[in-house]
């Protein structure tokens, strides 16, 4: 009989690959759109990990090192991604964030809240945003 058990990173990557293979039947045009900002020493101090699936951009992660916050690097990365998205004829950008991360930041940068779970875990909410292009 089959058994459910915890899987290794290798098996988790296998599952992800298999889902991507399945999705490729329907999502026929996609690409990585991940960018970073480096300091003078070549260290990554901020970055955005995103992808384009046909005409939709999904932001998976946006991070700015604590030392470099308040320097507008997050906004610069989001603006750069938006410019790339427009060049690629994307229609929207979608993303999600938690209450302790950056919902106000995304609103400030022109994203519209379209869904929320309050609370999602513990007392923290999760918020879903989009930006139509």
C-alpha positions in Angstrom: 0.0 0.0 0.0 1.2 3.5 -0.8 2.5 5.6 2.1 2.5 9.3 2.7 5.7 10.6 4.2 7.9 13.7 4.4 9.9 14.2 1.2 13.4 15.4 0.7 14.4 18.6 -1.1 15.2 16.5 -4.2 11.7 15.0 -4.2 10.1 18.4 -3.6 12.0 19.7 -6.6 10.8 16.7 -8.6 7.2 17.4 -7.7 7.6 21.1 -8.7 9.2 20.0 -12.0 6.3 17.6 -12.7 3.8 20.3 -12.0 5.6 22.7 -14.4 5.6 20.0 -17.1 1.8 19.6 -16.6 1.3 23.3 -16.6 3.3 23.7 -19.8 0.4 22.2 -21.7 -1.6 25.3 -20.9 1.0 28.0 -20.2 2.9 27.9 -23.5 4.9 31.2 -23.1 6.8 32.0 -19.9 10.0 33.3 -18.7 11.9 34.3 -15.5 11.9 38.0 -14.6 14.2 38.1 -11.6 16.4 41.1 -10.8 18.7 42.3 -8.0 20.6 45.3 -6.8 24.2 44.9 -5.7 26.2 47.2 -3.5 29.7 48.4 -4.4 31.1 45.1 -3.1 28.9 43.0 -5.5 26.7 41.8 -2.6 23.0 41.4 -3.3 21.2 43.9 -1.2 17.8 43.8 -2.8 16.0 41.7 -5.3 12.7 40.6 -6.9 11.9 37.1 -8.1 9.1 37.1 -10.6 8.0 35.3 -13.7 5.8 35.9 -16.7 3.2 33.3 -17.7 1.8 34.4 -20.9 0.3 37.9 -20.2 0.5 37.8 -16.4 3.5 38.6 -14.2 3.7 36.9 -10.8 6.0 38.3 -8.1 7.1 35.5 -5.8 9.5 37.4 -3.6 10.7 41.0 -3.1 13.4 41.6 -0.5 15.5 44.5 0.6 18.2 44.0 3.2 17.5 45.8 6.5 20.6 48.0 6.2 19.3 49.4 2.8 15.7 49.9 3.5 14.3 53.4 3.2 16.4 53.9 0.0 13.5 53.2 -2.3 15.1 49.9 -3.6 11.9 48.0 -3.4 10.0 50.7 -5.4 12.8 50.8 -7.9 12.7 47.0 -8.4 8.9 47.1 -8.7 9.0 50.0 -11.2 11.7 48.2 -13.3 9.6 45.0 -13.3 6.6 46.9 -14.4 8.5 48.5 -17.3 9.7 45.0 -18.4 6.2 43.7 -18.1 4.8 46.5 -20.3 7.5 45.8 -22.9 6.4 42.1 -22.9 2.8 43.1 -23.4 1.8 41.8 -20.0 -1.7 42.8 -18.7 -1.1 42.6 -15.0 1.2 41.9 -12.1 0.0 39.8 -9.2 1.5 39.2 -5.8 0.7 38.4 -2.2 2.2 39.6 1.1 1.7 39.2 4.8 0.6 41.8 7.3 4.1 42.0 8.9 5.7 42.4 5.5 4.6 45.1 3.1 0.9 45.7 2.3 1.2 49.5 2.7 4.2 49.4 0.4 2.3 47.7 -2.4 -0.7 50.1 -2.0 1.8 53.1 -2.2 3.2 51.6 -5.4 -0.2 51.5 -7.1 -1.2 47.9 -6.4 -4.9 47.2 -5.7 -6.0 44.8 -2.9 -8.3 42.1 -4.4 -8.3 39.5 -1.6 -7.4 38.9 2.0 -7.4 36.3 4.6 -7.6 37.7 8.1 -6.1 36.1 10.1 -4.2 33.7 7.9 -1.9 32.3 10.6 -1.6 33.4 14.2 -3.0 37.0 14.2 -1.4 37.9 10.8 -3.3 38.6 7.6 -2.4 37.7 4.1 -3.1 40.1 1.3 -3.4 39.6 -2.4 -2.6 42.5 -4.8 -2.8 43.2 -8.5 -1.7 46.0 -10.8 -3.3 46.3 -14.1 -1.0 47.5 -16.8 
